[in-house]
Amino acid sequence: MSNIRPLHDRVVIRRVEEETKTAGGILLPGSAAEKPAQGIIIAVGNGQVTDNGVRALDVKVDDKVLFGTYAGTTVKVNGEELLIMKESDILAVLEG
């Protein structure tokens, strides 16, 4: 795991690589393939600060999540590309 701790209602996500082959069997080069819009949460902040205190996040470390194509900010930590985004940018948690 990387040494990074997000603040407040932010999470750190490691993208999950998807198949780089089209339905017709054509292999896509890395530059043509879209970056996957799903990943695994590797760190979470302490929660969203509100007028009533701090609200805990609905997601946790190791949750597999879906997010928008342009969500978050990409950062490099120890040579690994990670995403930092607000919890509200996460669309769904994949269960099962």
MIGU-651330 format. One record per residue (C-alpha): residue number from 0; residue in one letter; chain; z, x negated, y negated. Coordinates in steps of 0.5 Angstrom, whole numbers, m for minus. Layout:
<atoms>
  lumpa  miba  gulum     zz     xx     yy
    NUM     A      A      Z      X      Y
...
</atoms>
This chain:
<atoms>
  lumpa  miba  gulum     zz     xx     yy
      0     M      A      0      0      0
      1     S      A     m1     m2     m7
      2     N      A      4     m4    m12
      3     I      A      3      2    m17
      4     R      A      7      8    m19
      5     P      A      4     13    m23
      6     L      A      8     17    m29
      7     H      A     10     24    m30
      8     D      A      5     29    m26
      9     R      A      0     23    m24
     10     V      A     m2     21    m17
     11     V      A     m6     15    m14
     12     I      A    m11     17     m9
     13     R      A    m15     12     m4
     14     R      A    m22     15     m3
     15     V      A    m24     17      4
     16     E      A    m31     15      5
     17     E      A    m36     20      8
     18     E      A    m42     19     12
     19     T      A    m48     16      9
     20     K      A    m53     19     13
     21     T      A    m57     26     11
     22     A      A    m57     32     15
     23     G      A    m64     29     17
     24     G      A    m62     22     19
     25     I      A    m64     18     13
     26     L      A    m59     13     12
     27     L      A    m57     12      4
     28     P      A    m56      6      1
     29     G      A    m49      5     m3
     30     S      A    m52      6    m10
     31     A      A    m56     13     m8
     32     A      A    m49     16     m4
     33     E      A    m45     20     m9
     34     K      A    m37     17     m9
     35     P      A    m33     22     m4
     36     A      A    m29     27     m8
     37     Q      A    m24     27     m3
     38     G      A    m18     22     m1
     39     I      A    m11     21      1
     40     I      A     m5     21     m4
     41     I      A     m2     14     m4
     42     A      A      3     15    m10
     43     V      A      6     20    m14
     44     G      A     10     21    m20
     45     N      A     16     24    m22
     46     G      A     14     30    m24
     47     Q      A     11     34    m30
     48     V      A     16     34    m36
     49     T      A     17     41    m39
     50     D      A     21     45    m44
     51     N      A     26     47    m38
     52     G      A     26     40    m35
     53     V      A     22     36    m30
     54     R      A     18     40    m25
     55     A      A     16     37    m18
     56     L      A      9     36    m16
     57     D      A      6     40    m11
     58     V      A      3     34     m7
     59     K      A      6     29     m4
     60     V      A      4     22     m1
     61     D      A     m1     22      5
     62     D      A     m4     29      3
     63     K      A    m11     29      4
     64     V      A    m14     32     m2
     65     L      A    m20     35     m5
     66     F      A    m22     33    m13
     67     G      A    m28     34    m18
     68     T      A    m33     29    m18
     69     Y      A    m31     26    m24
     70     A      A    m24     27    m24
     71     G      A    m19     22    m25
     72     T      A    m20     14    m28
     73     T      A    m22      9    m23
     74     V      A    m18      3    m23
     75     K      A    m18     m4    m19
     76     V      A    m11     m6    m16
     77     N      A    m10    m12    m12
     78     G      A    m18    m12    m11
     79     E      A    m18     m4     m8
     80     E      A    m21      1    m12
     81     L      A    m16      7    m13
     82     L      A    m16     13    m17
     83     I      A    m11     16    m22
     84     M      A    m11     23    m24
     85     K      A     m7     29    m26
     86     E      A     m4     33    m21
     87     S      A     m8     39    m24
     88     D      A    m15     35    m23
     89     I      A    m13     36    m15
     90     L      A    m17     42    m13
     91     A      A    m14     43     m6
     92     V      A    m10     40      0
     93     L      A    m13     39      6
     94     E      A     m9     42     12
     95     G      A     m9     41     19
</atoms>
